Amino acid sequence: MWRWVKEDVAPPASQYPRIADGTLVVKEKAGWPPIPGYAFPPPQLINYRLDFGVRWAQGIVDNEPPKIGRAFVLRVPAVDADGNDRAGIRLPELAVPLGTHFGWNYRGYEHRGERAPGDGDRSFIPFARTRGEREGAAGSEAVDRGEV
């Protein structure tokens, strides 16, 4: 950023998640690793296309109630093996992570059931620090398979 401001060097190309390169996907294809004690939350609200009629742009409602169309597709950033967004600038916190970072929250803490990534009070889930913590969190079957 210093070079952008001080030396008038252009910033790098935008690296936001995009459908075209597979970094913005439907939540089922995000690639979430299993995180013991956490579940990917379902959407709280599904938005549908509404048809109020051909004169809606002029402020005239021809269809009351509106005709309900297809649901909008919810997309989320695809994640890497650590559960961190693949797109974006890889700051040190993501290049060499100490846990899983969530840059989004669509459910408030008071509305959760299971502990879920992105709950209002959780935007970071630290990795287990020791083998004992990993074994306790993952269970003995995962240890036997060599997954921790």
C-alpha positions, 0 to 999 in steps of 0.5 A: 500500500505504501508504494501505491500512495507514495510512489504512485505504483498501481495496486495489484489486480482485484482478487475478490471471489469470482464464479469464473475462477471457482473462488465463489461457489454454492456453499455445498462446494465451498470445500469446508474442512471438518472442524470438530464442534462446528457446522456450516450454518444453513441460510436463515433466509432464502430470497426469491425472485418476485414478479409484480408485473410488467409495469413495476418499473413505473411503480404500478403493481399488476400482480398482488400478491406477486408471482414467486419465482426461483430462489436466488443462489447463495454463493460463498467464498471457496476455502482452502484446506484450512477453511480460509478463503482462497481468493483475496490477498494472502496476508500473513494471517492466511499465508501461514494461518494459526486458525480458520478466519471467517470474513463474514457472519450471516447469523447472530450469536443469539440465533445459532443452534450448533456452534457454527462458523461465522456466528456473531461472536466467532470470526476466528477458530484457532487450530489445536496447538498440540497433538493431544488437543488434535486427538481429543478434538478429532477422535481416535478414529481420525488419529488411526487414519493419520488425519491429525 
